[in-house]
Amino acid sequence: MDGLDDLKAKYLTATANAADEAGLEEVRLAALGKKGEISALMSGLGKMDPDQRKAAGAMLNVLKDEIDAALRAKKAGLADAALDARLREEWLDVTLPGRPRPRGTIHPVSQVMEELTAIFADMGFAVAEGPQVESDWYNFDALNIPPEHPARQEHDTFFMNRAEGDARPPHVLRTHTSPVQIRAMTEQGAPIRVIAPGRVYRMDMDQTHTPMFHQVEGLAIDRDISMANLKWTLEEFCRAFFEVDKVELRFRASHFPFTEPSAEVDIRYSNVGGQLRIGEGDKWMEILGSGMVHPKVLKAAGVDPDEWQGFAFGMGIDRIAMLKYGIPDLRAFFESDLRWLRHYGFSALDMPDLAGGLSA
């Protein structure tokens, strides 16, 4: 049977070129429909003799199967393409949005401790540490605090219970970090230059006081240290800590059992529109206590007061954090409010550095 190859090529090409299912259906009807070309050839087989009919029928069946297979493959391809196009047009993301990973922040007290350490390390001070539960001797006696002093009363200090029948003085939750200075002098001797940051405990609770708070004390012992060295150290610290070019301090005579002479230190500031500005204005604010170490304290720590002398100072870390970062209520430091921590907290990667900026 002649012309089958041309017929095959014609309908395979038409099938491949069909742009949609409607065009493909037209090709199918033209080839395999009741009135299609291949169907017409199949209907003419009855007029042939048996041998011709057998050979022609086999060739027509092969042609019919090939065209039908091409039509089915093309139809499946068009259906897949139509589905892809529909999915692109009707795409809707039904997944939940990604949950942001919570990022912790550094507490202002921890940040200020790091700032203090960076500043005093630049001045040659090392960090000393000691226990928070102290003996009566380290917390009071070695610091020249007499038995009748108010700080040794139960209304001011947390005392630990002794076993029944134990007559020794009870241990206390340290009321300051001064015992760390005694331990450092006892272990290291003189000369020495240390700061002692840490938790301290006192029976007090209001907007600016809590039973537990943080304090840093400094100690410098050498042969020729004077109040002038103390004044320079504190001025340089305040200038670096508050990140201002100029500070003005005022030393007021005071009394502390462990220093002689003693002085409370005020800093000049102004309050403009609720904003605290250090180093300007006509107001003064007390920020710390200081003085020259009492000879009895040196002697208690095993340091000869006839050969060595030095200064000491102490300040509340929470208080200077409030001043620097504008925190109005001390009690919020210990309430574990995540909103407060996100507002006042610091990035874990913001390490204080004098060259790069303490709180930048």
BATORLUM-684681 format. One record per residue: z, y, x of N, C-alpha, C in turn; residue in one letter. Coordinates in steps of 0.1 Angstrom, whole numbers, padded with zeros to 4 digits, always signed. Example, Ala and Ser with C-alpha at 12.3 -4.5 7.8 and 13.67 -1.06 7.14 Angstrom:
// residues 2
+0078-0057+0132+0078-0045+0123+0078-0033+0132A/+0071-0022+0128+0071-0011+0137+0079+0000+0129S/
END
This chain:
// residues 360
+0000-0012+0009+0000+0000+0000+0000+0012+0009M/-0011+0020+0007-0012+0032+0016-0004+0044+0011D/-0001+0053+0020+0006+0066+0016+0021+0065+0015G/+0027+0054+0017+0042+0053+0016+0049+0061+0027L/+0043+0060+0039+0050+0068+0049+0050+0083+0047D/+0039+0088+0041+0038+0102+0038+0048+0105+0026D/+0049+0096+0017+0058+0098+0005+0073+0098+0010L/+0075+0089+0019+0089+0088+0025+0093+0101+0032K/+0083+0106+0041+0086+0118+0048+0088+0130+0039A/+0080+0130+0028+0080+0141+0018+0094+0142+0012K/+0099+0131+0007+0112+0132+0000+0124+0132+0009Y/+0123+0127+0021+0134+0128+0030+0135+0143+0035L/+0124+0149+0037+0124+0163+0040+0130+0172+0029T/+0125+0169+0017+0130+0176+0005+0145+0174+0003A/+0149+0162+0006+0164+0159+0004+0172+0168+0015T/+0167+0168+0027+0174+0175+0037+0174+0190+0035A/+0164+0195+0029+0163+0210+0026+0170+0214+0013N/+0174+0205+0005+0181+0209-0007+0193+0217-0004A/+0194+0229-0011+0205+0238-0008+0218+0236-0016A/+0216+0229-0028+0227+0227-0036+0225+0214-0045D/+0234+0210-0053+0233+0198-0060+0222+0199-0071E/+0220+0211-0076+0209+0212-0086+0195+0209-0080A/+0193+0215-0068+0181+0212-0061+0179+0198-0057G/+0190+0192-0053+0190+0177-0049+0187+0169-0061L/+0192+0173-0073+0189+0165-0085+0174+0166-0089E/+0168+0177-0086+0153+0179-0088+0146+0169-0079E/+0150+0168-0067+0143+0159-0057+0145+0144-0062V/+0156+0141-0067+0159+0127-0072+0150+0124-0084R/+0149+0133-0093+0141+0131-0105+0126+0129-0101L/+0122+0138-0091+0108+0137-0087+0104+0124-0080A/+0114+0118-0073+0112+0106-0066+0115+0094-0074A/+0127+0093-0080+0133+0081-0086+0135+0082-0101L/+0132+0093-0106+0134+0094-0121+0124+0085-0128G/+0125+0085-0142+0116+0076-0150+0101+0080-0148K/+0099+0093-0146+0085+0098-0144+0083+0102-0129K/+0092+0097-0120+0090+0101-0106+0079+0093-0100G/+0075+0097-0088+0064+0091-0081+0067+0077-0077E/+0078+0074-0072+0081+0060-0068+0083+0051-0080I/+0088+0057-0091+0089+0049-0103+0075+0046-0109S/+0066+0055-0108+0052+0053-0112+0046+0042-0104A/+0048+0042-0091+0042+0031-0083+0049+0018-0086L/+0061+0018-0089+0068+0005-0093+0062+0000-0106M/+0059+0008-0115+0053+0004-0128+0039-0002-0126S/+0032+0002-0116+0018-0003-0113+0018-0016-0107G/+0029-0022-0103+0029-0035-0096+0024-0046-0105L/+0025-0044-0118+0021-0055-0127+0006-0057-0128G/-0002-0048-0123-0016-0049-0124-0022-0055-0111K/-0013-0058-0101-0017-0064-0089-0016-0079-0090M/-0024-0086-0081-0023-0100-0080-0009-0104-0074D/-0005-0116-0075+0009-0120-0070+0011-0117-0056P/+0002-0120-0047+0005-0117-0033+0006-0102-0030D/-0003-0094-0035-0002-0080-0033+0011-0074-0039Q/+0014-0079-0052+0026-0074-0059+0039-0077-0050R/+0039-0089-0044+0051-0093-0036+0053-0084-0024K/+0042-0081-0017+0043-0073-0005+0045-0058-0009A/+0038-0053-0019+0040-0039-0023+0054-0037-0029A/+0059-0047-0036+0072-0045-0042+0083-0044-0032G/+0082-0052-0021+0091-0052-0010+0091-0038-0003A/+0079-0033-0001+0079-0020+0006+0084-0009-0003M/+0081-0009-0016+0086+0001-0025+0102+0000-0026L/+0107-0012-0026+0122-0013-0027+0128-0007-0015N/+0122-0010-0003+0128-0004+0010+0127+0011+0009V/+0116+0016+0004+0114+0031+0003+0124+0037-0007L/+0126+0030-0018+0135+0035-0028+0149+0035-0023K/+0153+0024-0016+0167+0024-0010+0169+0035+0000D/+0159+0037+0009+0161+0048+0019+0162+0061+0013E/+0154+0064+0003+0155+0078-0003+0168+0079-0011I/+0172+0068-0018+0185+0068-0025+0196+0070-0016D/+0196+0063-0004+0207+0065+0005+0207+0080+0011A/+0196+0085+0013+0195+0099+0018+0200+0109+0008A/+0197+0106-0005+0202+0115-0016+0217+0114-0017L/+0222+0102-0016+0237+0101-0017+0244+0107-0006R/+0239+0106+0006+0245+0112+0018+0245+0127+0017A/+0233+0132+0012+0232+0147+0011+0241+0152+0000K/+0242+0144-0011+0251+0148-0022+0266+0149-0017K/+0270+0139-0009+0284+0139-0004+0286+0151+0006A/+0276+0154+0014+0277+0165+0023+0278+0178+0016G/+0270+0180+0005+0271+0192-0003+0284+0193-0010L/+0290+0182-0015+0303+0182-0022+0314+0186-0012A/+0313+0181+0001+0323+0185+0011+0322+0199+0014D/+0310+0204+0016+0308+0218+0019+0313+0227+0008A/+0310+0223-0005+0315+0231-0016+0330+0231-0017A/+0337+0220-0014+0351+0219-0014+0357+0228-0003L/+0351+0227+0009+0356+0236+0020+0355+0251+0017D/+0344+0255+0011+0342+0269+0007+0352+0273-0004A/+0355+0264-0013+0365+0267-0024+0379+0268-0018R/+0382+0259-0009+0395+0260-0002+0397+0272+0006L/+0386+0277+0012+0387+0289+0020+0390+0301+0010R/+0383+0301-0001+0384+0312-0011+0398+0312-0018E/+0402+0300-0022+0414+0298-0030+0427+0295-0022E/+0426+0297-0008+0437+0292+0000+0450+0300-0003W/+0461+0293-0004+0474+0299-0007+0484+0292+0002L/+0492+0299+0010+0502+0293+0019+0515+0291+0010D/+0518+0279+0008+0529+0276-0001+0541+0272+0008V/+0540+0273+0021+0552+0269+0030+0562+0281+0030T/+0574+0278+0033+0585+0288+0034+0583+0295+0047L/+0586+0308+0047+0585+0316+0060+0595+0310+0070P/+0592+0311+0083+0600+0306+0093+0614+0314+0093G/+0624+0306+0096+0637+0312+0096+0640+0318+0110R/+0644+0331+0110+0646+0337+0123+0658+0331+0129P/+0658+0330+0142+0669+0324+0150+0679+0335+0152R/+0692+0333+0148+0702+0343+0150+0705+0345+0164P/+0706+0358+0168+0709+0361+0182+0723+0367+0183R/+0730+0361+0192+0744+0366+0194+0744+0379+0202G/+0755+0386+0201+0757+0399+0208+0770+0398+0216T/+0770+0406+0227+0782+0408+0235+0792+0417+0228I/+0804+0413+0227+0814+0422+0221+0817+0434+0229H/+0819+0446+0223+0821+0458+0231+0832+0457+0241P/+0843+0449+0238+0854+0448+0248+0848+0440+0260V/+0841+0430+0258+0835+0422+0269+0825+0431+0277S/+0818+0439+0270+0808+0448+0277+0816+0458+0286Q/+0826+0464+0280+0834+0474+0287+0840+0468+0299V/+0845+0456+0298+0851+0449+0309+0841+0447+0321M/+0829+0444+0317+0818+0442+0327+0815+0456+0333E/+0815+0467+0325+0813+0480+0331+0824+0484+0340E/+0836+0481+0336+0848+0485+0345+0846+0477+0359L/+0843+0464+0358+0842+0456+0370+0831+0462+0379T/+0820+0466+0373+0808+0471+0381+0812+0484+0388A/+0819+0493+0381+0823+0506+0387+0833+0504+0398I/+0844+0496+0395+0854+0495+0406+0850+0486+0417F/+0841+0476+0414+0835+0468+0426+0828+0477+0435A/+0821+0488+0430+0814+0497+0439+0824+0505+0447D/+0836+0506+0443+0847+0513+0451+0854+0504+0460M/+0851+0491+0459+0858+0482+0468+0869+0474+0462G/+0871+0475+0449+0882+0468+0442+0877+0454+0438F/+0886+0444+0440+0883+0430+0436+0890+0428+0422A/+0886+0418+0415+0892+0414+0402+0903+0404+0404V/+0915+0407+0399+0926+0397+0400+0930+0392+0386A/+0934+0380+0385+0938+0374+0372+0951+0368+0372E/+0958+0366+0361+0971+0360+0360+0973+0354+0347G/+0985+0347+0345+0988+0341+0332+0991+0351+0321P/+0988+0347+0309+0992+0356+0298+1006+0354+0293Q/+1012+0342+0295+1026+0339+0293+1033+0340+0306V/+1041+0351+0307+1048+0354+0320+1063+0352+0320E/+1068+0351+0332+1083+0351+0333+1089+0365+0331S/+1101+0365+0328+1108+0378+0326+1108+0386+0339D/+1109+0379+0351+1109+0385+0364+1096+0393+0367W/+1085+0386+0365+1072+0392+0368+1069+0403+0358Y/+1072+0402+0346+1068+0412+0336+1077+0424+0336N/+1090+0422+0340+1100+0433+0339+1107+0436+0352F/+1114+0426+0357+1123+0429+0369+1116+0433+0381D/+1104+0426+0384+1097+0430+0396+1091+0444+0395A/+1089+0449+0383+1083+0462+0381+1094+0473+0379L/+1106+0470+0382+1117+0480+0382+1120+0484+0368N/+1118+0476+0358+1121+0479+0344+1135+0474+0341I/+1144+0483+0339+1159+0479+0337+1161+0471+0324P/+1172+0464+0324+1175+0455+0312+1176+0463+0299P/+1180+0476+0300+1182+0484+0287+1169+0491+0283E/+1158+0489+0290+1146+0496+0287+1141+0491+0273H/+1135+0500+0265+1130+0496+0251+1120+0485+0251P/+1112+0485+0262+1101+0475+0263+1107+0460+0263A/+1120+0459+0267+1126+0446+0268+1133+0441+0255R/+1131+0449+0245+1137+0446+0232+1127+0438+0223Q/+1133+0430+0214+1124+0422+0205+1115+0430+0196E/+1119+0442+0193+1110+0450+0185+1097+0455+0192H/+1096+0453+0205+1085+0457+0213+1078+0446+0220D/+1084+0435+0222+1079+0424+0230+1079+0410+0223T/+1069+0402+0225+1069+0388+0220+1076+0379+0230F/+1088+0374+0226+1096+0365+0235+1093+0350+0231F/+1093+0341+0241+1091+0327+0238+1105+0321+0237M/+1106+0311+0228+1119+0304+0227+1121+0294+0238N/+1134+0294+0243+1139+0284+0252+1145+0272+0245R/+1146+0261+0251+1152+0249+0245+1167+0252+0244A/+1173+0246+0234+1188+0249+0231+1196+0245+0244E/+1204+0254+0248+1213+0252+0259+1207+0257+0272G/+1194+0261+0272+1187+0267+0284+1191+0282+0285D/+1198+0286+0295+1203+0299+0296+1194+0309+0303A/+1183+0303+0308+1174+0312+0316+1167+0322+0307R/+1163+0334+0312+1156+0344+0304+1144+0338+0298P/+1140+0341+0286+1128+0335+0280+1116+0341+0286P/+1105+0333+0286+1092+0338+0289+1087+0348+0279H/+1077+0356+0282+1072+0366+0273+1057+0365+0273V/+1051+0370+0262+1036+0373+0262+1035+0386+0270L/+1028+0386+0281+1028+0398+0289+1025+0411+0281R/+1033+0421+0284+1031+0434+0277+1021+0443+0285T/+1017+0440+0297+1008+0447+0305+1002+0438+0315H/+0992+0442+0322+0987+0433+0333+0993+0437+0347T/+1004+0445+0347+1011+0448+0359+1016+0435+0366S/+1020+0425+0359+1025+0413+0366+1014+0407+0375P/+1001+0409+0372+0990+0404+0380+0990+0411+0393V/+0994+0424+0393+0995+0432+0406+1006+0426+0415Q/+1017+0422+0409+1028+0417+0417+1024+0403+0423I/+1017+0395+0415+1012+0382+0420+1002+0384+0431R/+0993+0394+0429+0983+0396+0440+0989+0401+0453A/+0999+0410+0452+1006+0415+0464+1013+0404+0471M/+1020+0395+0463+1028+0384+0468+1019+0375+0475T/+1007+0372+0470+0998+0362+0476+0990+0368+0487E/+0986+0380+0486+0976+0386+0496+0983+0396+0505Q/+0994+0402+0501+1000+0412+0510+0992+0425+0510G/+0994+0433+0520+0988+0446+0521+0979+0446+0534A/+0968+0454+0534+0963+0463+0524+0957+0455+0512P/+0956+0461+0501+0950+0454+0489+0944+0465+0480I/+0933+0460+0473+0927+0469+0463+0921+0460+0452R/+0928+0460+0440+0924+0451+0429+0925+0458+0416V/+0918+0453+0406+0919+0457+0392+0923+0444+0385I/+0931+0446+0374+0935+0434+0366+0932+0436+0351A/+0920+0432+0347+0917+0433+0333+0922+0421+0325P/+0925+0423+0312+0929+0411+0304+0936+0415+0292G/+0940+0404+0284+0947+0406+0272+0962+0409+0274R/+0968+0417+0266+0982+0420+0266+0987+0420+0251V/+1001+0419+0250+1006+0417+0236+1018+0426+0235Y/+1018+0433+0223+1030+0442+0220+1032+0442+0204R/+1044+0444+0200+1047+0444+0186+1043+0457+0180M/+1030+0459+0177+1025+0471+0171+1012+0469+0163D/+1011+0476+0152+0999+0474+0144+0996+0486+0135M/+0985+0493+0138+0980+0504+0129+0966+0506+0132D/+0960+0518+0128+0946+0520+0130+0942+0521+0145Q/+0951+0524+0154+0948+0525+0168+0956+0516+0176T/+0964+0507+0170+0972+0497+0178+0971+0483+0171H/+0970+0473+0179+0970+0459+0174+0980+0451+0183T/+0986+0440+0177+0995+0432+0185+0989+0426+0198P/+0976+0424+0198+0970+0419+0210+0959+0429+0213M/+0958+0434+0225+0947+0443+0229+0944+0440+0244F/+0935+0449+0249+0930+0446+0263+0934+0458+0272H/+0937+0455+0284+0942+0465+0293+0936+0462+0307Q/+0933+0473+0314+0930+0471+0328+0939+0480+0337V/+0944+0474+0347+0953+0481+0356+0947+0480+0370E/+0948+0491+0378+0943+0491+0391+0954+0493+0401G/+0952+0488+0413+0962+0489+0424+0955+0491+0437L/+0960+0500+0445+0954+0502+0459+0966+0505+0468A/+0968+0496+0478+0979+0497+0488+0973+0499+0502I/+0977+0509+0509+0973+0510+0523+0983+0519+0530D/+0981+0523+0542+0991+0530+0550+0991+0545+0547R/+0980+0551+0543+0979+0565+0541+0973+0569+0528D/+0975+0562+0518+0970+0565+0504+0979+0575+0498I/+0973+0585+0491+0981+0596+0484+0976+0598+0470S/+0982+0608+0463+0978+0611+0450+0964+0617+0450M/+0959+0622+0461+0946+0627+0462+0936+0616+0460A/+0939+0605+0466+0930+0593+0465+0930+0588+0450N/+0941+0588+0444+0942+0584+0430+0934+0594+0421L/+0935+0607+0424+0927+0616+0416+0912+0614+0417K/+0908+0612+0430+0893+0610+0432+0889+0597+0425W/+0897+0587+0427+0893+0574+0421+0891+0575+0406T/+0900+0582+0399+0900+0583+0384+0888+0592+0380L/+0886+0603+0387+0875+0612+0384+0862+0604+0386E/+0860+0597+0396+0847+0590+0398+0846+0579+0388E/+0857+0572+0384+0856+0562+0374+0851+0568+0360F/+0858+0579+0356+0854+0586+0344+0840+0591+0344C/+0836+0596+0355+0822+0601+0355+0812+0590+0354R/+0815+0579+0360+0805+0567+0360+0806+0560+0346A/+0818+0559+0341+0820+0551+0328+0814+0559+0316F/+0817+0572+0315+0812+0579+0304+0798+0585+0307F/+0793+0582+0319+0779+0585+0322+0776+0600+0320E/+0785+0608+0326+0783+0623+0326+0783+0628+0340V/+0777+0639+0342+0777+0645+0356+0790+0651+0360D/+0798+0656+0350+0810+0663+0354+0821+0659+0344K/+0833+0656+0350+0845+0654+0342+0856+0663+0347V/+0866+0666+0339+0877+0673+0343+0890+0666+0338E/+0898+0662+0347+0911+0655+0344+0923+0664+0346L/+0933+0662+0337+0945+0669+0339+0957+0659+0340R/+0964+0661+0351+0976+0652+0354+0988+0659+0349F/+0995+0652+0340+1008+0657+0335+1020+0648+0340R/+1030+0655+0345+1041+0647+0350+1047+0638+0339A/+1050+0626+0342+1056+0617+0333+1066+0608+0340S/+1070+0597+0333+1079+0587+0340+1075+0573+0336H/+1073+0565+0346+1071+0551+0344+1081+0544+0354F/+1087+0533+0350+1097+0527+0360+1090+0522+0373P/+1077+0519+0372+1071+0512+0383+1063+0522+0392F/+1063+0535+0389+1056+0544+0397+1065+0557+0399T/+1064+0563+0411+1071+0575+0414+1064+0583+0425E/+1058+0595+0423+1058+0602+0410+1048+0595+0400P/+1050+0598+0387+1041+0593+0377+1034+0604+0370S/+1023+0601+0364+1015+0611+0357+1007+0605+0346A/+1006+0611+0335+0997+0608+0324+0985+0616+0326E/+0973+0610+0324+0960+0617+0327+0953+0620+0314V/+0949+0633+0312+0941+0637+0301+0927+0640+0306D/+0918+0639+0296+0904+0643+0300+0899+0654+0290I/+0892+0663+0295+0886+0674+0287+0875+0669+0279R/+0875+0673+0266+0864+0669+0257+0862+0679+0246Y/+0851+0677+0238+0849+0685+0226+0844+0676+0215S/+0845+0680+0203+0841+0672+0192+0832+0681+0183N/+0819+0679+0185+0809+0687+0178+0802+0678+0168V/+0803+0682+0155+0797+0674+0144+0801+0660+0144G/+0813+0657+0148+0818+0643+0148+0814+0635+0160G/+0807+0642+0170+0803+0635+0182+0812+0640+0194Q/+0817+0630+0200+0826+0632+0212+0818+0635+0224L/+0821+0646+0231+0814+0650+0243+0825+0651+0254R/+0824+0643+0264+0833+0643+0275+0829+0653+0286I/+0839+0660+0292+0836+0669+0302+0833+0684+0298G/+0834+0686+0285+0832+0700+0280+0841+0703+0269E/+0842+0715+0265+0851+0719+0254+0865+0724+0258G/+0874+0726+0249+0887+0731+0252+0898+0722+0247D/+0895+0709+0244+0905+0699+0240+0907+0689+0251K/+0920+0683+0250+0924+0673+0260+0928+0661+0253W/+0925+0649+0259+0929+0637+0253+0934+0628+0264M/+0946+0622+0261+0952+0612+0270+0944+0599+0271E/+0941+0595+0283+0934+0582+0284+0940+0572+0292I/+0950+0575+0301+0957+0565+0309+0969+0571+0315L/+0977+0561+0321+0989+0565+0329+0987+0560+0344G/+0993+0567+0353+0991+0565+0367+1003+0570+0375S/+1002+0567+0388+1013+0572+0397+1012+0565+0410G/+1021+0569+0419+1023+0562+0432+1033+0550+0430M/+1029+0539+0435+1037+0527+0433+1052+0529+0438V/+1061+0525+0430+1076+0527+0434+1079+0518+0445H/+1087+0523+0455+1091+0514+0466+1098+0501+0462P/+1106+0502+0451+1112+0489+0447+1102+0479+0442K/+1091+0483+0437+1080+0474+0432+1074+0468+0445V/+1071+0476+0455+1065+0471+0467+1075+0460+0474L/+1088+0464+0474+1097+0455+0480+1098+0442+0472K/+1098+0442+0459+1098+0430+0451+1086+0421+0453A/+1075+0427+0457+1063+0419+0460+1062+0415+0474A/+1072+0418+0482+1072+0414+0496+1064+0423+0505G/+1062+0436+0501+1055+0446+0509+1065+0456+0514V/+1064+0459+0526+1074+0469+0532+1070+0483+0528D/+1079+0489+0520+1076+0503+0515+1077+0513+0526P/+1083+0510+0538+1083+0520+0549+1070+0520+0556D/+1062+0510+0555+1049+0509+0562+1037+0511+0553E/+1039+0507+0540+1027+0508+0531+1031+0516+0518W/+1021+0522+0513+1022+0529+0500+1009+0529+0493Q/+1009+0532+0480+0997+0531+0472+0998+0537+0458G/+0987+0536+0451+0987+0541+0437+0984+0530+0428F/+0988+0532+0415+0985+0523+0404+0981+0531+0392A/+0973+0525+0383+0969+0531+0371+0967+0520+0360F/+0968+0524+0348+0965+0515+0337+0959+0522+0325G/+0950+0515+0318+0944+0521+0306+0940+0510+0296M/+0939+0514+0283+0935+0504+0273+0920+0503+0272G/+0915+0491+0274+0901+0488+0274+0895+0491+0260I/+0903+0487+0250+0898+0489+0236+0897+0504+0233D/+0907+0512+0238+0907+0526+0235+0895+0533+0242R/+0892+0530+0254+0881+0537+0261+0867+0532+0255I/+0867+0520+0250+0855+0515+0243+0853+0523+0230A/+0864+0526+0223+0863+0534+0211+0858+0548+0214M/+0863+0554+0225+0859+0567+0229+0844+0568+0233L/+0840+0558+0241+0826+0559+0246+0816+0556+0235K/+0819+0546+0227+0808+0541+0217+0811+0545+0203Y/+0821+0554+0201+0823+0560+0187+0827+0550+0177G/+0836+0541+0181+0842+0531+0171+0855+0537+0165I/+0855+0539+0152+0866+0546+0146+0879+0538+0144P/+0878+0525+0142+0890+0517+0139+0892+0505+0149D/+0904+0505+0155+0906+0494+0165+0907+0481+0159L/+0912+0480+0146+0913+0467+0140+0900+0460+0138R/+0889+0467+0137+0876+0461+0135+0872+0452+0147A/+0878+0455+0159+0875+0447+0171+0878+0432+0169F/+0887+0429+0160+0892+0415+0159+0890+0409+0145F/+0882+0415+0137+0879+0410+0124+0868+0400+0123E/+0860+0398+0134+0849+0388+0134+0839+0391+0124S/+0836+0404+0121+0826+0408+0111+0813+0408+0118D/+0804+0399+0114+0791+0398+0121+0783+0411+0119L/+0784+0418+0108+0777+0430+0106+0781+0441+0117R/+0795+0441+0119+0800+0450+0129+0795+0447+0143W/+0795+0434+0146+0791+0429+0159+0776+0432+0161L/+0768+0430+0151+0754+0434+0153+0752+0448+0155R/+0760+0457+0149+0759+0471+0151+0764+0476+0164H/+0776+0472+0168+0782+0476+0180+0780+0467+0192Y/+0775+0455+0190+0773+0445+0201+0762+0449+0211G/+0762+0442+0222+0752+0444+0232+0744+0431+0235F/+0732+0433+0239+0723+0422+0243+0729+0414+0254S/+0728+0401+0254+0734+0392+0264+0727+0395+0278A/+0715+0401+0278+0708+0403+0290+0711+0417+0296L/+0718+0425+0289+0721+0439+0294+0733+0439+0303D/+0731+0435+0315+0743+0434+0324+0745+0448+0330M/+0757+0453+0329+0760+0467+0334+0757+0468+0349P/+0751+0479+0353+0747+0481+0367+0747+0496+0370D/+0754+0500+0381+0754+0514+0384+0741+0520+0387L/+0732+0512+0393+0719+0518+0396+0710+0518+0384A/+0711+0508+0376+0702+0508+0364+0708+0514+0351G/+0721+0517+0352+0727+0523+0340+0737+0513+0334G/+0749+0518+0331+0759+0509+0325+0755+0503+0312L/+0752+0513+0302+0749+0509+0288+0735+0511+0284S/+0726+0512+0294+0712+0514+0291+0706+0502+0283A/
END
